[in-house]
Amino acid sequence: MKRICVYLGSNPGIDPAYAQAADALALELAHRSIGLVYGGSDVGLMGRLANACLNAGGEVIGVIPELLVEKEVAHTGLTTMHVVASMHERKQRMADLSDGFIALPGGLGTLEEFFEVLTWNQLGYHAKPCGLLDVKGYYACLADHMDRMVNEGFLVQEHRRMVLTGSDPADLLDRFETYVPPQVDKWIEKKKGL
């Protein structure tokens, strides 16, 4: 893996454990010589992750829409910064640059971006690993809800297992290295011959 895309909050969150997790992931990426691709901001957990990675000697690539540059939230000290016209272009560029995707704690944008690349994986547009770095159980309810999706017949178990979840960055990245995507149709009715 050459680069990992990380989605995370543009706010810092309340618990200091979130910033500590961003630091730990940044150090692990730099230690493994895996570049970081992220949303290009210098605020919140996003800025914390970028700065920790840079301070550890890592490569950091930001992708930010023009509108957010104008709002003065763009990081000015990255290895590379791509300024794009729209959020759609941002997400596609981040995906194209990356060999896998990790979500740390964050808000609506974090979930939206993570679930988009996860859906692309499910549909076969890519076969890259997708994981949740679960800090202090932040994603426990989300994991429970994905299990409910399986139980209610909206998600096949093989696709549920595509979401690699862990609380330790090193362990999660080890699992990324050995990830094998499922080879299964997403349509449950078609699978059952209904």
N, C-alpha and C positions, 0 to 999 in steps of 0.2 A: 504494500500500500504506500502510495506516494503522498496522498493528501486526504484528509478527513474534513468534511464539512460539519461544523457545529452550529446548532441553533440554540439560542439561549436568550435570557431576558435582557432588554435594554434598560431595565431597572435592576437594582442590586438585590431586591428581596429583603426580608426582615432578618432572617437567620444568617449569622456569619458563616455557617456551614456551606452555604451556596457559593460564596466567594472562595472558600477553601477548596471546594470541589473544582471550581474553574481553574484555580492555581494548580491543583494536582493533575488535572487533565492536560493543561498546558505543558507542565514539566514532563509528563509521560510522552506526549507527542514530540517534543523537542529531543528527548532522550532517544527516541526511536527514529529520529530524522524523518518524521512524518509532518508534512506541511499542514498548516491550519487554513481552512477556508471558512470565512464567516461573513456576517453582514456589514462589516466595515465601520461600525460605530465606535466611538471612544467613551461611551457612557454605559453605566450599569454593569451587569456581568459580562456583557460583550467587550467593553473596554478592559475590564479586569483580565479576561482570558487572553486577549490580544497582547496586552502589556506583559503578562507573565510569560507568554510564549516567546515574545521578542527578547525579554530579559534573559531567557534561558538559551538564546541563540537560535531559536526556531524560525522557520519561514512562515510569514503570515500574509495571507491574501484576503483583501476585503473586496466585497462587491456591494455597492450602495447606489440607490437611485438618486438622480439629480435633486429631487425634492428634498431628500434628507441631507444632502450636502449643503443646500441653501439654508437649512435649519441649524447649521453649524454643529452637527453631531458626527461628522466624518472624522475618523482617525487620520492624523497627518503624518504618522511615522511608520507606516507599514512597509513590508517588503515590496508589495505590489497593491495598487488600488485600481479597481475597475469601476468607473462611474457609468451607470446605465440609465436608460430612459424611463424604465417602469419596474414595478415589483415583479411582473411576469418575467421580464428579461433578467432581473436579478436572480430569481429562483432557478431559471434555466442555466444561467452562467455558473452559478454555484454548483449545480448538479453536474454540469459538464466538466468542471475542474476537479471533481472529487471522486474518490474510490470507495467512500462509505459516508454514513450520516449518523451523527449523535445529537440527541437533544438533552440538554441540561435543563434545570428548572427555568421556566419562563412563562409568558402569558399567551395571549391569543395568537400572536404571530409565530411564536415558537411551535405551538401545536399545529397551526395551519401548514407551516412549511414542512414540518416533519411528516405529517400525514399525507401531504402531497407526494413526497418522494417514496413513502411507503406504498401508496396506491400505485405509483408508477412501477414499483417492484412487483406488486401483486399482479399487475396487468402484463408484465413482461417487457416493459420499456427499458429496464435495466435489471441487473442482477447483483446489485451492491448491497452490503449489509447495512441495516438500520438498527440503531440501538438507543435505549433510554439510560442515561446515567442517573439512577434513582437516588437522590440525596435525601437521607432521612425520611424515606417513604413518600417523597413528593409525588411520585407517579403510581403509588399503590392503587388508588381509586381508578386510575386510567387502566391499569392492568386488569383490575376486577371487571371493568366495563368491557374490555376486549374479550375476556372470558365469557361474559354474558352474551356478546355478539355471537360467539360460537354456539353457546347453549340455545340461543333463540333462532339459530339457522341463518344468520346473516354473514357469517365468516367461517371458512373452513379451518380446521385445526392447524393444517400445514401452513396457512398464511398467518395464523396467530403466532406460530413459532418463529416467523420472520422477525418479530420484534425481540431483539436481544436486550435483556435487561440486567443491570448490575449496578452495584454501588461502588465498585473499585475500578478506576480508569484502566489500570494495567490488565486486569482480568477481562474487561469488556473488549479492549483492543486485541488481546490474545484470541478471543472468540471471533472477532472480525477476521483475523488472519485465516481461520479454518472454516469460515462460513460457506455453506453450500446452499444455494437457493432451491426452494421447492419447485418441483416440476408437476404442478397440479392446476387444473382449471378452477377459476374462481366461482363459476356458476354452479351452485349446489343442485338446482333442479336438473340441469344438464348432466351433472355427474351421476345423479340418481336415476336418470332416464325418465323423469317425470314430464 
